[in-house]
């Protein structure tokens, strides 16, 4: 397991409703946006889906540690997926 450490910039719920063209139901999902610094010293924003927002909204602006696992579809950039309980 990896730990994504950064500044929590947003904690909200996205989605919901129905796609008017396909009729597909769009589920609600809880997301966090975490600001990190990459190896070049540039700011990067990662959006992570989490099972529950819990007390994250009260931590906006604070440093957080999120347990994640890395994934990369095809030749795409590496992304992160929430894994387990937050530390």
PDB file with one MODEL, atoms N, CA, C and O in Angstrom:
MODEL        1
ATOM      1  N   UNK A   1       0.844  -1.176   0.000  1.00  0.00           N
ATOM      2  CA  UNK A   1       0.000   0.000   0.000  1.00  0.00           C
ATOM      3  C   UNK A   1       0.887   1.236   0.000  1.00  0.00           C
ATOM      4  O   UNK A   1       1.920   1.270   0.669  1.00  0.00           O
ATOM      5  N   UNK A   2       0.485   2.236  -0.744  1.00  0.00           N
ATOM      6  CA  UNK A   2       1.166   3.522  -0.810  1.00  0.00           C
ATOM      7  C   UNK A   2       0.376   4.547  -0.001  1.00  0.00           C
ATOM      8  O   UNK A   2      -0.818   4.369   0.238  1.00  0.00           O
ATOM      9  N   UNK A   3       1.032   5.601   0.412  1.00  0.00           N
ATOM     10  CA  UNK A   3       0.354   6.708   1.080  1.00  0.00           C
ATOM     11  C   UNK A   3       0.496   7.950   0.211  1.00  0.00           C
ATOM     12  O   UNK A   3       1.611   8.377  -0.091  1.00  0.00           O
ATOM     13  N   UNK A   4      -0.631   8.528  -0.190  1.00  0.00           N
ATOM     14  CA  UNK A   4      -0.634   9.793  -0.919  1.00  0.00           C
ATOM     15  C   UNK A   4      -0.749  10.892   0.123  1.00  0.00           C
ATOM     16  O   UNK A   4      -1.753  10.990   0.827  1.00  0.00           O
ATOM     17  N   UNK A   5       0.292  11.722   0.217  1.00  0.00           N
ATOM     18  CA  UNK A   5       0.319  12.784   1.214  1.00  0.00           C
ATOM     19  C   UNK A   5       0.270  14.121   0.492  1.00  0.00           C
ATOM     20  O   UNK A   5       1.050  14.372  -0.426  1.00  0.00           O
ATOM     21  N   UNK A   6      -0.651  14.975   0.915  1.00  0.00           N
ATOM     22  CA  UNK A   6      -0.775  16.285   0.312  1.00  0.00           C
ATOM     23  C   UNK A   6      -1.785  17.132   1.059  1.00  0.00           C
ATOM     24  O   UNK A   6      -2.294  16.742   2.110  1.00  0.00           O
ATOM     25  N   UNK A   7      -2.067  18.299   0.498  1.00  0.00           N
ATOM     26  CA  UNK A   7      -3.023  19.232   1.090  1.00  0.00           C
ATOM     27  C   UNK A   7      -4.409  18.943   0.516  1.00  0.00           C
ATOM     28  O   UNK A   7      -4.594  18.940  -0.701  1.00  0.00           O
ATOM     29  N   UNK A   8      -5.380  18.699   1.395  1.00  0.00           N
ATOM     30  CA  UNK A   8      -6.752  18.455   0.961  1.00  0.00           C
ATOM     31  C   UNK A   8      -7.365  19.773   0.510  1.00  0.00           C
ATOM     32  O   UNK A   8      -7.463  20.715   1.296  1.00  0.00           O
ATOM     33  N   UNK A   9      -7.777  19.843  -0.752  1.00  0.00           N
ATOM     34  CA  UNK A   9      -8.348  21.071  -1.307  1.00  0.00           C
ATOM     35  C   UNK A   9      -9.856  21.012  -1.469  1.00  0.00           C
ATOM     36  O   UNK A   9     -10.507  22.057  -1.485  1.00  0.00           O
ATOM     37  N   UNK A  10     -10.438  19.811  -1.591  1.00  0.00           N
ATOM     38  CA  UNK A  10     -11.894  19.693  -1.745  1.00  0.00           C
ATOM     39  C   UNK A  10     -12.341  18.319  -1.289  1.00  0.00           C
ATOM     40  O   UNK A  10     -11.612  17.336  -1.421  1.00  0.00           O
ATOM     41  N   UNK A  11     -13.557  18.264  -0.746  1.00  0.00           N
ATOM     42  CA  UNK A  11     -14.204  17.012  -0.345  1.00  0.00           C
ATOM     43  C   UNK A  11     -15.684  17.189  -0.654  1.00  0.00           C
ATOM     44  O   UNK A  11     -16.375  17.953   0.021  1.00  0.00           O
ATOM     45  N   UNK A  12     -16.177  16.479  -1.680  1.00  0.00           N
ATOM     46  CA  UNK A  12     -17.549  16.685  -2.116  1.00  0.00           C
ATOM     47  C   UNK A  12     -18.126  15.420  -2.737  1.00  0.00           C
ATOM     48  O   UNK A  12     -17.417  14.431  -2.926  1.00  0.00           O
ATOM     49  N   UNK A  13     -19.410  15.459  -3.050  1.00  0.00           N
ATOM     50  CA  UNK A  13     -20.093  14.361  -3.723  1.00  0.00           C
ATOM     51  C   UNK A  13     -20.451  14.806  -5.127  1.00  0.00           C
ATOM     52  O   UNK A  13     -21.036  15.872  -5.317  1.00  0.00           O
ATOM     53  N   UNK A  14     -20.094  13.980  -6.125  1.00  0.00           N
ATOM     54  CA  UNK A  14     -20.367  14.285  -7.530  1.00  0.00           C
ATOM     55  C   UNK A  14     -21.327  13.266  -8.119  1.00  0.00           C
ATOM     56  O   UNK A  14     -21.541  12.194  -7.554  1.00  0.00           O
ATOM     57  N   UNK A  15     -21.901  13.616  -9.263  1.00  0.00           N
ATOM     58  CA  UNK A  15     -22.730  12.677 -10.013  1.00  0.00           C
ATOM     59  C   UNK A  15     -24.175  12.693  -9.578  1.00  0.00           C
ATOM     60  O   UNK A  15     -24.670  13.669  -9.015  1.00  0.00           O
ATOM     61  N   UNK A  16     -24.830  11.598  -9.852  1.00  0.00           N
ATOM     62  CA  UNK A  16     -26.247  11.478  -9.536  1.00  0.00           C
ATOM     63  C   UNK A  16     -27.095  11.841 -10.732  1.00  0.00           C
ATOM     64  O   UNK A  16     -26.714  12.701 -11.527  1.00  0.00           O
ATOM     65  N   UNK A  17     -28.208  11.217 -10.867  1.00  0.00           N
ATOM     66  CA  UNK A  17     -29.117  11.524 -11.956  1.00  0.00           C
ATOM     67  C   UNK A  17     -29.088  10.461 -13.040  1.00  0.00           C
ATOM     68  O   UNK A  17     -28.604   9.349 -12.835  1.00  0.00           O
ATOM     69  N   UNK A  18     -29.624  10.834 -14.211  1.00  0.00           N
ATOM     70  CA  UNK A  18     -29.725   9.916 -15.337  1.00  0.00           C
ATOM     71  C   UNK A  18     -29.204  10.596 -16.596  1.00  0.00           C
ATOM     72  O   UNK A  18     -29.519  11.758 -16.853  1.00  0.00           O
ATOM     73  N   UNK A  19     -28.403   9.871 -17.386  1.00  0.00           N
ATOM     74  CA  UNK A  19     -27.918  10.370 -18.667  1.00  0.00           C
ATOM     75  C   UNK A  19     -29.111  10.448 -19.615  1.00  0.00           C
ATOM     76  O   UNK A  19     -29.761   9.435 -19.873  1.00  0.00           O
ATOM     77  N   UNK A  20     -29.408  11.644 -20.138  1.00  0.00           N
ATOM     78  CA  UNK A  20     -30.600  11.841 -20.971  1.00  0.00           C
ATOM     79  C   UNK A  20     -30.519  11.090 -22.295  1.00  0.00           C
ATOM     80  O   UNK A  20     -31.549  10.680 -22.829  1.00  0.00           O
ATOM     81  N   UNK A  21     -29.314  10.901 -22.837  1.00  0.00           N
ATOM     82  CA  UNK A  21     -29.172  10.219 -24.123  1.00  0.00           C
ATOM     83  C   UNK A  21     -29.267   8.712 -23.988  1.00  0.00           C
ATOM     84  O   UNK A  21     -29.923   8.061 -24.801  1.00  0.00           O
ATOM     85  N   UNK A  22     -28.619   8.143 -22.970  1.00  0.00           N
ATOM     86  CA  UNK A  22     -28.549   6.680 -22.849  1.00  0.00           C
ATOM     87  C   UNK A  22     -29.489   6.102 -21.804  1.00  0.00           C
ATOM     88  O   UNK A  22     -29.774   4.905 -21.825  1.00  0.00           O
ATOM     89  N   UNK A  23     -29.973   6.932 -20.893  1.00  0.00           N
ATOM     90  CA  UNK A  23     -30.818   6.447 -19.813  1.00  0.00           C
ATOM     91  C   UNK A  23     -30.032   5.816 -18.678  1.00  0.00           C
ATOM     92  O   UNK A  23     -30.608   5.324 -17.707  1.00  0.00           O
ATOM     93  N   UNK A  24     -28.701   5.834 -18.811  1.00  0.00           N
ATOM     94  CA  UNK A  24     -27.843   5.247 -17.777  1.00  0.00           C
ATOM     95  C   UNK A  24     -27.948   6.040 -16.477  1.00  0.00           C
ATOM     96  O   UNK A  24     -27.904   7.270 -16.483  1.00  0.00           O
ATOM     97  N   UNK A  25     -28.088   5.326 -15.368  1.00  0.00           N
ATOM     98  CA  UNK A  25     -28.137   5.961 -14.057  1.00  0.00           C
ATOM     99  C   UNK A  25     -26.706   6.289 -13.631  1.00  0.00           C
ATOM    100  O   UNK A  25     -25.833   5.421 -13.635  1.00  0.00           O
ATOM    101  N   UNK A  26     -26.478   7.538 -13.268  1.00  0.00           N
ATOM    102  CA  UNK A  26     -25.154   7.983 -12.845  1.00  0.00           C
ATOM    103  C   UNK A  26     -25.139   7.980 -11.318  1.00  0.00           C
ATOM    104  O   UNK A  26     -25.851   8.760 -10.687  1.00  0.00           O
ATOM    105  N   UNK A  27     -24.325   7.100 -10.724  1.00  0.00           N
ATOM    106  CA  UNK A  27     -24.311   7.006  -9.264  1.00  0.00           C
ATOM    107  C   UNK A  27     -23.587   8.193  -8.621  1.00  0.00           C
ATOM    108  O   UNK A  27     -22.733   8.827  -9.240  1.00  0.00           O
ATOM    109  N   UNK A  28     -23.943   8.473  -7.387  1.00  0.00           N
ATOM    110  CA  UNK A  28     -23.215   9.472  -6.612  1.00  0.00           C
ATOM    111  C   UNK A  28     -21.868   8.890  -6.223  1.00  0.00           C
ATOM    112  O   UNK A  28     -21.759   7.691  -5.967  1.00  0.00           O
ATOM    113  N   UNK A  29     -20.830   9.740  -6.177  1.00  0.00           N
ATOM    114  CA  UNK A  29     -19.531   9.278  -5.696  1.00  0.00           C
ATOM    115  C   UNK A  29     -18.876  10.378  -4.882  1.00  0.00           C
ATOM    116  O   UNK A  29     -18.932  11.557  -5.233  1.00  0.00           O
ATOM    117  N   UNK A  30     -18.260   9.970  -3.795  1.00  0.00           N
ATOM    118  CA  UNK A  30     -17.567  10.895  -2.895  1.00  0.00           C
ATOM    119  C   UNK A  30     -16.135  11.048  -3.374  1.00  0.00           C
ATOM    120  O   UNK A  30     -15.439  10.054  -3.578  1.00  0.00           O
ATOM    121  N   UNK A  31     -15.689  12.285  -3.556  1.00  0.00           N
ATOM    122  CA  UNK A  31     -14.337  12.511  -4.058  1.00  0.00           C
ATOM    123  C   UNK A  31     -13.584  13.515  -3.190  1.00  0.00           C
ATOM    124  O   UNK A  31     -14.164  14.408  -2.572  1.00  0.00           O
ATOM    125  N   UNK A  32     -12.269  13.326  -3.173  1.00  0.00           N
ATOM    126  CA  UNK A  32     -11.355  14.258  -2.523  1.00  0.00           C
ATOM    127  C   UNK A  32     -10.403  14.771  -3.589  1.00  0.00           C
ATOM    128  O   UNK A  32     -10.020  14.026  -4.491  1.00  0.00           O
ATOM    129  N   UNK A  33     -10.020  16.033  -3.495  1.00  0.00           N
ATOM    130  CA  UNK A  33      -8.965  16.567  -4.343  1.00  0.00           C
ATOM    131  C   UNK A  33      -7.790  16.893  -3.444  1.00  0.00           C
ATOM    132  O   UNK A  33      -7.906  17.662  -2.490  1.00  0.00           O
ATOM    133  N   UNK A  34      -6.636  16.281  -3.775  1.00  0.00           N
ATOM    134  CA  UNK A  34      -5.434  16.420  -2.968  1.00  0.00           C
ATOM    135  C   UNK A  34      -4.344  17.070  -3.812  1.00  0.00           C
ATOM    136  O   UNK A  34      -4.033  16.606  -4.909  1.00  0.00           O
ATOM    137  N   UNK A  35      -3.774  18.138  -3.291  1.00  0.00           N
ATOM    138  CA  UNK A  35      -2.698  18.860  -3.974  1.00  0.00           C
ATOM    139  C   UNK A  35      -1.351  18.290  -3.524  1.00  0.00           C
ATOM    140  O   UNK A  35      -1.060  18.223  -2.330  1.00  0.00           O
ATOM    141  N   UNK A  36      -0.540  17.884  -4.495  1.00  0.00           N
ATOM    142  CA  UNK A  36       0.787  17.351  -4.206  1.00  0.00           C
ATOM    143  C   UNK A  36       1.816  18.104  -5.036  1.00  0.00           C
ATOM    144  O   UNK A  36       1.467  18.880  -5.926  1.00  0.00           O
ATOM    145  N   UNK A  37       3.074  17.868  -4.736  1.00  0.00           N
ATOM    146  CA  UNK A  37       4.179  18.445  -5.506  1.00  0.00           C
ATOM    147  C   UNK A  37       4.876  17.289  -6.216  1.00  0.00           C
ATOM    148  O   UNK A  37       5.250  16.307  -5.574  1.00  0.00           O
ATOM    149  N   UNK A  38       5.057  17.393  -7.554  1.00  0.00           N
ATOM    150  CA  UNK A  38       5.714  16.305  -8.284  1.00  0.00           C
ATOM    151  C   UNK A  38       7.235  16.420  -8.174  1.00  0.00           C
ATOM    152  O   UNK A  38       7.750  17.327  -7.520  1.00  0.00           O
ATOM    153  N   UNK A  39       7.935  15.511  -8.808  1.00  0.00           N
ATOM    154  CA  UNK A  39       9.386  15.459  -8.731  1.00  0.00           C
ATOM    155  C   UNK A  39      10.086  16.682  -9.285  1.00  0.00           C
ATOM    156  O   UNK A  39      11.249  16.927  -8.962  1.00  0.00           O
ATOM    157  N   UNK A  40       9.397  17.461 -10.119  1.00  0.00           N
ATOM    158  CA  UNK A  40       9.977  18.681 -10.685  1.00  0.00           C
ATOM    159  C   UNK A  40       9.693  19.897  -9.829  1.00  0.00           C
ATOM    160  O   UNK A  40      10.184  20.987 -10.119  1.00  0.00           O
ATOM    161  N   UNK A  41       8.894  19.724  -8.761  1.00  0.00           N
ATOM    162  CA  UNK A  41       8.534  20.845  -7.911  1.00  0.00           C
ATOM    163  C   UNK A  41       7.278  21.565  -8.353  1.00  0.00           C
ATOM    164  O   UNK A  41       6.987  22.659  -7.869  1.00  0.00           O
ATOM    165  N   UNK A  42       6.524  20.960  -9.274  1.00  0.00           N
ATOM    166  CA  UNK A  42       5.284  21.558  -9.770  1.00  0.00           C
ATOM    167  C   UNK A  42       4.084  20.988  -9.030  1.00  0.00           C
ATOM    168  O   UNK A  42       4.102  19.835  -8.597  1.00  0.00           O
ATOM    169  N   UNK A  43       3.051  21.793  -8.887  1.00  0.00           N
ATOM    170  CA  UNK A  43       1.834  21.370  -8.191  1.00  0.00           C
ATOM    171  C   UNK A  43       1.035  20.425  -9.082  1.00  0.00           C
ATOM    172  O   UNK A  43       0.896  20.652 -10.284  1.00  0.00           O
ATOM    173  N   UNK A  44       0.509  19.355  -8.470  1.00  0.00           N
ATOM    174  CA  UNK A  44      -0.332  18.386  -9.160  1.00  0.00           C
ATOM    175  C   UNK A  44      -1.576  18.167  -8.313  1.00  0.00           C
ATOM    176  O   UNK A  44      -1.482  18.097  -7.088  1.00  0.00           O
ATOM    177  N   UNK A  45      -2.738  18.057  -8.944  1.00  0.00           N
ATOM    178  CA  UNK A  45      -3.991  17.820  -8.238  1.00  0.00           C
ATOM    179  C   UNK A  45      -4.481  16.415  -8.582  1.00  0.00           C
ATOM    180  O   UNK A  45      -4.679  16.099  -9.755  1.00  0.00           O
ATOM    181  N   UNK A  46      -4.679  15.571  -7.565  1.00  0.00           N
ATOM    182  CA  UNK A  46      -5.215  14.228  -7.754  1.00  0.00           C
ATOM    183  C   UNK A  46      -6.632  14.187  -7.203  1.00  0.00           C
ATOM    184  O   UNK A  46      -6.885  14.661  -6.095  1.00  0.00           O
ATOM    185  N   UNK A  47      -7.557  13.620  -7.974  1.00  0.00           N
ATOM    186  CA  UNK A  47      -8.929  13.429  -7.531  1.00  0.00           C
ATOM    187  C   UNK A  47      -9.102  11.959  -7.194  1.00  0.00           C
ATOM    188  O   UNK A  47      -8.906  11.095  -8.048  1.00  0.00           O
ATOM    189  N   UNK A  48      -9.470  11.674  -5.955  1.00  0.00           N
ATOM    190  CA  UNK A  48      -9.565  10.307  -5.445  1.00  0.00           C
ATOM    191  C   UNK A  48     -11.007  10.051  -5.005  1.00  0.00           C
ATOM    192  O   UNK A  48     -11.573  10.832  -4.240  1.00  0.00           O
ATOM    193  N   UNK A  49     -11.597   8.963  -5.485  1.00  0.00           N
ATOM    194  CA  UNK A  49     -12.919   8.552  -5.036  1.00  0.00           C
ATOM    195  C   UNK A  49     -12.763   7.765  -3.734  1.00  0.00           C
ATOM    196  O   UNK A  49     -11.939   6.855  -3.645  1.00  0.00           O
ATOM    197  N   UNK A  50     -13.556   8.119  -2.736  1.00  0.00           N
ATOM    198  CA  UNK A  50     -13.503   7.447  -1.431  1.00  0.00           C
ATOM    199  C   UNK A  50     -14.890   6.896  -1.091  1.00  0.00           C
ATOM    200  O   UNK A  50     -15.894   7.424  -1.568  1.00  0.00           O
ATOM    201  N   UNK A  51     -14.956   5.845  -0.273  1.00  0.00           N
ATOM    202  CA  UNK A  51     -16.261   5.266   0.050  1.00  0.00           C
ATOM    203  C   UNK A  51     -17.146   6.178   0.891  1.00  0.00           C
ATOM    204  O   UNK A  51     -18.371   6.114   0.794  1.00  0.00           O
ATOM    205  N   UNK A  52     -16.532   7.033   1.723  1.00  0.00           N
ATOM    206  CA  UNK A  52     -17.286   7.896   2.625  1.00  0.00           C
ATOM    207  C   UNK A  52     -16.495   9.178   2.856  1.00  0.00           C
ATOM    208  O   UNK A  52     -15.272   9.133   2.994  1.00  0.00           O
ATOM    209  N   UNK A  53     -17.177  10.317   2.901  1.00  0.00           N
ATOM    210  CA  UNK A  53     -16.477  11.583   3.153  1.00  0.00           C
ATOM    211  C   UNK A  53     -16.073  11.720   4.616  1.00  0.00           C
ATOM    212  O   UNK A  53     -15.136  12.453   4.934  1.00  0.00           O
ATOM    213  N   UNK A  54     -16.771  11.024   5.508  1.00  0.00           N
ATOM    214  CA  UNK A  54     -16.472  11.041   6.947  1.00  0.00           C
ATOM    215  C   UNK A  54     -16.193  12.462   7.428  1.00  0.00           C
ATOM    216  O   UNK A  54     -17.034  13.345   7.260  1.00  0.00           O
ATOM    217  N   UNK A  55     -15.033  12.689   8.020  1.00  0.00           N
ATOM    218  CA  UNK A  55     -14.700  14.028   8.547  1.00  0.00           C
ATOM    219  C   UNK A  55     -13.761  14.798   7.626  1.00  0.00           C
ATOM    220  O   UNK A  55     -13.153  15.781   8.051  1.00  0.00           O
ATOM    221  N   UNK A  56     -13.630  14.360   6.350  1.00  0.00           N
ATOM    222  CA  UNK A  56     -12.746  15.059   5.418  1.00  0.00           C
ATOM    223  C   UNK A  56     -13.099  16.537   5.206  1.00  0.00           C
ATOM    224  O   UNK A  56     -12.184  17.356   5.124  1.00  0.00           O
ATOM    225  N   UNK A  57     -14.391  16.921   5.112  1.00  0.00           N
ATOM    226  CA  UNK A  57     -14.680  18.342   4.900  1.00  0.00           C
ATOM    227  C   UNK A  57     -14.053  19.259   5.961  1.00  0.00           C
ATOM    228  O   UNK A  57     -13.700  20.398   5.657  1.00  0.00           O
ATOM    229  N   UNK A  58     -13.915  18.782   7.178  1.00  0.00           N
ATOM    230  CA  UNK A  58     -13.316  19.611   8.232  1.00  0.00           C
ATOM    231  C   UNK A  58     -11.793  19.698   8.103  1.00  0.00           C
ATOM    232  O   UNK A  58     -11.159  20.511   8.775  1.00  0.00           O
ATOM    233  N   UNK A  59     -11.204  18.860   7.239  1.00  0.00           N
ATOM    234  CA  UNK A  59      -9.752  18.846   7.054  1.00  0.00           C
ATOM    235  C   UNK A  59      -9.288  19.609   5.820  1.00  0.00           C
ATOM    236  O   UNK A  59      -8.101  19.578   5.496  1.00  0.00           O
ATOM    237  N   UNK A  60     -10.200  20.298   5.119  1.00  0.00           N
ATOM    238  CA  UNK A  60      -9.815  21.059   3.929  1.00  0.00           C
ATOM    239  C   UNK A  60      -8.779  22.108   4.327  1.00  0.00           C
ATOM    240  O   UNK A  60      -8.975  22.862   5.280  1.00  0.00           O
ATOM    241  N   UNK A  61      -7.676  22.143   3.583  1.00  0.00           N
ATOM    242  CA  UNK A  61      -6.573  23.055   3.868  1.00  0.00           C
ATOM    243  C   UNK A  61      -5.488  22.423   4.722  1.00  0.00           C
ATOM    244  O   UNK A  61      -4.418  23.007   4.893  1.00  0.00           O
ATOM    245  N   UNK A  62      -5.750  21.228   5.266  1.00  0.00           N
ATOM    246  CA  UNK A  62      -4.783  20.525   6.100  1.00  0.00           C
ATOM    247  C   UNK A  62      -4.070  19.442   5.287  1.00  0.00           C
ATOM    248  O   UNK A  62      -4.554  19.028   4.233  1.00  0.00           O
ATOM    249  N   UNK A  63      -2.928  18.991   5.778  1.00  0.00           N
ATOM    250  CA  UNK A  63      -2.229  17.867   5.163  1.00  0.00           C
ATOM    251  C   UNK A  63      -2.941  16.578   5.544  1.00  0.00           C
ATOM    252  O   UNK A  63      -3.298  16.373   6.704  1.00  0.00           O
ATOM    253  N   UNK A  64      -3.145  15.703   4.545  1.00  0.00           N
ATOM    254  CA  UNK A  64      -3.790  14.408   4.788  1.00  0.00           C
ATOM    255  C   UNK A  64      -2.900  13.296   4.237  1.00  0.00           C
ATOM    256  O   UNK A  64      -2.076  13.520   3.351  1.00  0.00           O
ATOM    257  N   UNK A  65      -3.081  12.108   4.774  1.00  0.00           N
ATOM    258  CA  UNK A  65      -2.411  10.895   4.304  1.00  0.00           C
ATOM    259  C   UNK A  65      -3.488   9.916   3.871  1.00  0.00           C
ATOM    260  O   UNK A  65      -4.277   9.461   4.699  1.00  0.00           O
ATOM    261  N   UNK A  66      -3.533   9.585   2.584  1.00  0.00           N
ATOM    262  CA  UNK A  66      -4.541   8.669   2.068  1.00  0.00           C
ATOM    263  C   UNK A  66      -3.901   7.358   1.635  1.00  0.00           C
ATOM    264  O   UNK A  66      -2.946   7.368   0.858  1.00  0.00           O
ATOM    265  N   UNK A  67      -4.411   6.224   2.125  1.00  0.00           N
ATOM    266  CA  UNK A  67      -3.903   4.942   1.643  1.00  0.00           C
ATOM    267  C   UNK A  67      -4.422   4.726   0.218  1.00  0.00           C
ATOM    268  O   UNK A  67      -5.628   4.790  -0.022  1.00  0.00           O
ATOM    269  N   UNK A  68      -3.517   4.472  -0.721  1.00  0.00           N
ATOM    270  CA  UNK A  68      -3.895   4.324  -2.129  1.00  0.00           C
ATOM    271  C   UNK A  68      -3.139   3.159  -2.749  1.00  0.00           C
ATOM    272  O   UNK A  68      -2.196   2.625  -2.165  1.00  0.00           O
ATOM    273  N   UNK A  69      -3.570   2.780  -3.938  1.00  0.00           N
ATOM    274  CA  UNK A  69      -2.789   1.886  -4.788  1.00  0.00           C
ATOM    275  C   UNK A  69      -2.678   2.564  -6.144  1.00  0.00           C
ATOM    276  O   UNK A  69      -3.569   3.315  -6.541  1.00  0.00           O
ATOM    277  N   UNK A  70      -1.600   2.306  -6.846  1.00  0.00           N
ATOM    278  CA  UNK A  70      -1.357   2.948  -8.146  1.00  0.00           C
ATOM    279  C   UNK A  70      -1.947   2.090  -9.259  1.00  0.00           C
ATOM    280  O   UNK A  70      -2.025   0.868  -9.133  1.00  0.00           O
ATOM    281  N   UNK A  71      -2.363   2.737 -10.351  1.00  0.00           N
ATOM    282  CA  UNK A  71      -2.845   2.028 -11.535  1.00  0.00           C
ATOM    283  C   UNK A  71      -2.559   2.883 -12.755  1.00  0.00           C
ATOM    284  O   UNK A  71      -2.478   4.108 -12.657  1.00  0.00           O
ATOM    285  N   UNK A  72      -2.407   2.245 -13.897  1.00  0.00           N
ATOM    286  CA  UNK A  72      -2.146   2.952 -15.147  1.00  0.00           C
ATOM    287  C   UNK A  72      -2.745   2.161 -16.303  1.00  0.00           C
ATOM    288  O   UNK A  72      -2.201   1.127 -16.690  1.00  0.00           O
ATOM    289  N   UNK A  73      -3.870   2.640 -16.865  1.00  0.00           N
ATOM    290  CA  UNK A  73      -4.471   1.932 -18.000  1.00  0.00           C
ATOM    291  C   UNK A  73      -3.673   2.177 -19.284  1.00  0.00           C
ATOM    292  O   UNK A  73      -3.464   3.327 -19.672  1.00  0.00           O
ATOM    293  N   UNK A  74      -3.231   1.114 -19.936  1.00  0.00           N
ATOM    294  CA  UNK A  74      -2.466   1.271 -21.180  1.00  0.00           C
ATOM    295  C   UNK A  74      -1.191   2.056 -20.937  1.00  0.00           C
ATOM    296  O   UNK A  74      -0.412   1.737 -20.039  1.00  0.00           O
ATOM    297  N   UNK A  75      -0.985   3.083 -21.745  1.00  0.00           N
ATOM    298  CA  UNK A  75       0.211   3.929 -21.626  1.00  0.00           C
ATOM    299  C   UNK A  75      -0.105   5.249 -20.939  1.00  0.00           C
ATOM    300  O   UNK A  75       0.642   6.218 -21.084  1.00  0.00           O
ATOM    301  N   UNK A  76      -1.191   5.296 -20.203  1.00  0.00           N
ATOM    302  CA  UNK A  76      -1.614   6.536 -19.542  1.00  0.00           C
ATOM    303  C   UNK A  76      -0.735   6.836 -18.332  1.00  0.00           C
ATOM    304  O   UNK A  76       0.052   5.999 -17.890  1.00  0.00           O
ATOM    305  N   UNK A  77      -0.887   8.036 -17.815  1.00  0.00           N
ATOM    306  CA  UNK A  77      -0.169   8.439 -16.602  1.00  0.00           C
ATOM    307  C   UNK A  77      -0.662   7.610 -15.421  1.00  0.00           C
ATOM    308  O   UNK A  77      -1.791   7.120 -15.425  1.00  0.00           O
ATOM    309  N   UNK A  78       0.180   7.458 -14.427  1.00  0.00           N
ATOM    310  CA  UNK A  78      -0.187   6.696 -13.235  1.00  0.00           C
ATOM    311  C   UNK A  78      -1.232   7.463 -12.443  1.00  0.00           C
ATOM    312  O   UNK A  78      -1.085   8.663 -12.211  1.00  0.00           O
ATOM    313  N   UNK A  79      -2.287   6.773 -12.028  1.00  0.00           N
ATOM    314  CA  UNK A  79      -3.328   7.338 -11.195  1.00  0.00           C
ATOM    315  C   UNK A  79      -3.338   6.637  -9.854  1.00  0.00           C
ATOM    316  O   UNK A  79      -2.606   5.668  -9.651  1.00  0.00           O
ATOM    317  N   UNK A  80      -4.163   7.119  -8.937  1.00  0.00           N
ATOM    318  CA  UNK A  80      -4.251   6.523  -7.603  1.00  0.00           C
ATOM    319  C   UNK A  80      -5.688   6.164  -7.292  1.00  0.00           C
ATOM    320  O   UNK A  80      -6.610   6.872  -7.698  1.00  0.00           O
ATOM    321  N   UNK A  81      -5.888   5.063  -6.570  1.00  0.00           N
ATOM    322  CA  UNK A  81      -7.197   4.593  -6.142  1.00  0.00           C
ATOM    323  C   UNK A  81      -7.153   4.435  -4.626  1.00  0.00           C
ATOM    324  O   UNK A  81      -6.201   3.874  -4.083  1.00  0.00           O
ATOM    325  N   UNK A  82      -8.195   4.935  -3.941  1.00  0.00           N
ATOM    326  CA  UNK A  82      -8.278   4.817  -2.484  1.00  0.00           C
ATOM    327  C   UNK A  82      -8.232   3.351  -2.087  1.00  0.00           C
ATOM    328  O   UNK A  82      -8.845   2.508  -2.743  1.00  0.00           O
ATOM    329  N   UNK A  83      -7.512   3.044  -1.021  1.00  0.00           N
ATOM    330  CA  UNK A  83      -7.332   1.663  -0.583  1.00  0.00           C
ATOM    331  C   UNK A  83      -7.453   1.597   0.930  1.00  0.00           C
ATOM    332  O   UNK A  83      -6.563   2.083   1.628  1.00  0.00           O
ATOM    333  N   UNK A  84      -8.501   1.026   1.453  1.00  0.00           N
ATOM    334  CA  UNK A  84      -8.628   0.816   2.898  1.00  0.00           C
ATOM    335  C   UNK A  84      -8.978   2.057   3.677  1.00  0.00           C
ATOM    336  O   UNK A  84      -9.514   3.024   3.134  1.00  0.00           O
ATOM    337  N   UNK A  85      -8.672   2.018   4.949  1.00  0.00           N
ATOM    338  CA  UNK A  85      -9.007   3.111   5.872  1.00  0.00           C
ATOM    339  C   UNK A  85      -7.956   4.205   5.829  1.00  0.00           C
ATOM    340  O   UNK A  85      -6.779   3.937   5.590  1.00  0.00           O
ATOM    341  N   UNK A  86      -8.383   5.436   6.060  1.00  0.00           N
ATOM    342  CA  UNK A  86      -7.467   6.582   6.066  1.00  0.00           C
ATOM    343  C   UNK A  86      -6.646   6.596   7.331  1.00  0.00           C
ATOM    344  O   UNK A  86      -7.104   6.179   8.396  1.00  0.00           O
ATOM    345  N   UNK A  87      -5.423   7.082   7.200  1.00  0.00           N
ATOM    346  CA  UNK A  87      -4.537   7.187   8.373  1.00  0.00           C
ATOM    347  C   UNK A  87      -4.533   8.588   8.911  1.00  0.00           C
ATOM    348  O   UNK A  87      -3.847   8.870   9.893  1.00  0.00           O
TER     349      UNK A  87
ENDMDL
END
